[in-house]
Structure formats: structure tokens, C-alpha cells
Amino acid sequence: MLVGVPKEIKNHEYRVGLTPESAGELVHQGHEVWIETGAGGGIGLATAKAILAKGGKVVICDILKQRGEDAMKELDPKRAAFMACDVSKEEDVKALVQFAVDKFGRLDVMVANAGLANEFLNGTDVSFEEYKRVIGVNQFGVMLCMKY
């Protein structure tokens, strides 16, 4: 997971290995508005809950709309919002950032948590299209999240 914390326009600080606990510390430092990708469950949802528990606001995203809507049932709708997003698609990531700014007036932290794991166990059994999908989310998705 890679986290971008804007210091100023086009000058970002990057952190690797964010935990729900360290997210709370960043909220206390003034980084109050977050995007958490891949937050339909697991560590993404746990981090979103930690952000809210410390007084922050968060836009969660997941490629699976129903999963994101279900996750929102566990979050405060006054300080959290959901948008379906495929982080491997540039236009989706641009729209996600704009959604967060429109909803909460700014964006302080982008957490590139979305990822595909265990998609295949044996490289000889995976199709090229499946492999491109994994690379699209796990590599291009992180780059796009940090870019916008």
C-alpha cells in the first residue's frame, strides 16, 4: 500500500506500509480528508473506520459497487462516501479525486490500497489478459492514484 500526502501542489510525501493506527496519527496532524481505494472490505475498510474514529472524512472506493455500498453501511454517511472505481483506468481515478474534492472540499491523503492477489498460482496457467489485469490494478493503479 502506498500513501500520498500532499505537502503542496505537485509536491507529495509518499509513505509505504500505512496501518489503521498510523492513519489515525495522520488525521491528528491535519490530514483530514482521505481516499481509500479497495475499501470494500479488509484492511481498506478497517483503515476507513480508523480515519473516521479519529475525526477524519473518507471517500472509499471499490471496483465492486455492491461491496462498496455494503461497506458504507458500517460507516458514518456524514463523513464518508462511496464511489465505484477501477483504479487501473485513468478516467476513473480522475473522477474519484474530483468526487472527493466536491464532497469534502479538498483531498489530503490518497491511499492506494486496491490490489489483486492470488489471482493465479502458476504463471503457466494464467492468460495474458488476466496477467494484464493484475498489473493494471497493482502497478498502474498505484501510479494513477499518486498522480491525481
C-alpha atoms as one frame of an Amber mdcrd trajectory, in Angstrom:
protein
   0.000   0.000   0.000   1.347   3.430  -0.948   0.091   6.638   0.598   0.430
  10.090  -0.918   0.203  13.030   1.462   0.228  16.340  -0.434   2.581  18.928
   1.084   1.665  21.422  -1.622   0.571  21.209  -5.214   2.756  18.764  -7.163
   4.966  18.062  -4.157   3.933  14.917  -2.334   5.258  12.897   0.526   4.946
   9.143   0.000   4.706   6.553   2.745   4.658   2.801   2.475   3.008   0.477
   4.969   0.150   2.515   6.394  -1.799   0.784   9.149  -5.189   1.764  10.541
  -3.364   3.025  13.646  -0.925   5.212  11.707  -3.834   6.608   9.678  -5.252
   7.996  12.906  -1.941   9.718  13.616  -2.056  11.449  10.224  -5.600  12.671
  10.905  -4.340  14.299  14.104  -1.604  16.014  12.079  -4.242  17.775   9.973
  -4.601  15.298   7.116  -8.368  15.027   7.483  -9.800  14.181   4.038  -8.853
  10.817   2.592  -9.471   8.491  -0.324  -9.040   4.809   0.494  -9.054   2.536
  -2.568 -10.001  -1.103  -2.252 -12.033  -0.228   0.826 -14.985  -2.524   0.280
 -13.546  -4.791   2.970 -10.382  -5.952   4.677  -7.630  -3.533   5.622  -9.104
  -0.805   3.404 -12.364  -0.782   5.320 -10.521  -1.073   8.653  -8.423   1.956
   7.736 -11.522   3.926   6.709 -13.080   3.163  10.091  -9.893   4.302  11.865
  -9.885   7.563   9.896 -13.471   8.241  10.911 -12.805   7.272  14.533 -10.122
   9.977  14.697 -12.416  12.630  13.203 -11.399  12.432   9.560 -13.505  12.147
   6.422 -13.066   9.463   3.796 -14.152   8.512   0.315 -13.952   4.773  -0.096
 -13.820   3.108  -3.453 -14.018  -0.415  -4.732 -14.441  -1.830  -8.200 -17.413
  -3.848  -6.924 -20.327  -1.465  -6.405 -22.309  -3.757  -4.091 -19.279  -4.399
  -1.908 -18.714  -0.663  -1.514 -22.369   0.003  -0.767 -22.315  -2.742   1.864
 -19.176  -1.230   3.415 -20.895   2.165   3.621 -23.483   0.601   5.956 -20.657
   0.357   8.513 -19.540   3.988   8.102 -20.924   7.401   9.059 -22.590   8.745
   5.886 -21.990  12.340   7.038 -18.220  11.839   6.930 -17.857   9.001   4.432
 -18.879   8.468   0.826 -18.509   5.686  -1.722 -17.717   5.695  -5.404 -17.239
   2.643  -7.593 -13.865   2.927  -9.304 -11.481   0.811 -11.359  -8.089   2.187
 -10.319  -6.470   0.771 -13.448  -8.447   3.305 -15.527  -7.150   6.862 -15.601
 -10.563   8.467 -16.087 -11.983   6.565 -13.102  -9.178   7.796 -10.834  -9.555
  11.396 -12.038 -13.301  11.187 -11.347 -12.656   9.691  -7.901 -10.388  12.569
  -6.901 -12.894  15.121  -8.201 -15.682  13.358  -6.296 -13.710  13.642  -3.039
 -12.964  17.335  -3.606 -16.591  18.038  -4.496 -17.841  16.135  -1.443 -15.404
  17.378   1.207 -13.791  20.482  -0.316 -10.280  19.098  -0.578  -8.149  15.959
  -0.556  -5.313  15.475   1.919  -4.378  11.801   1.601  -4.724   9.195  -1.137
  -4.251   5.585  -0.035  -3.567   3.225  -2.937  -4.774   0.093  -1.178  -6.612
  -1.634  -4.046  -4.869  -4.721  -5.279  -5.344  -8.141  -6.755  -3.694 -11.064
  -5.003  -3.752 -14.799  -5.529  -5.256 -14.303  -8.957  -3.152 -17.177 -10.156
  -0.782 -19.581  -8.525   1.107 -20.843 -11.532   2.282 -18.385 -14.189   1.895
 -21.009 -16.886  -1.828 -21.280 -16.124  -2.687 -17.597 -16.397  -3.838 -15.938
 -19.581  -2.107 -12.822 -20.804  -5.359 -10.873 -20.290  -5.572 -11.981 -16.641
  -1.954 -11.011 -16.076  -2.506  -7.582 -17.637  -5.452  -7.038 -15.273  -3.294
  -7.778 -12.211  -0.556  -5.434 -13.459  -3.167  -2.798 -14.297  -4.527  -2.689
 -10.749  -1.393  -3.408  -8.735   1.040  -1.194 -10.645  -0.770   1.264 -12.897
  -3.468   1.773 -10.258  -0.905   2.906  -7.680   0.742   5.253 -10.188  -2.589
   6.785 -11.180  -3.639   7.265  -7.565  -0.403   9.086  -6.777  -0.603  11.156
  -9.970  -4.037  12.616  -9.369
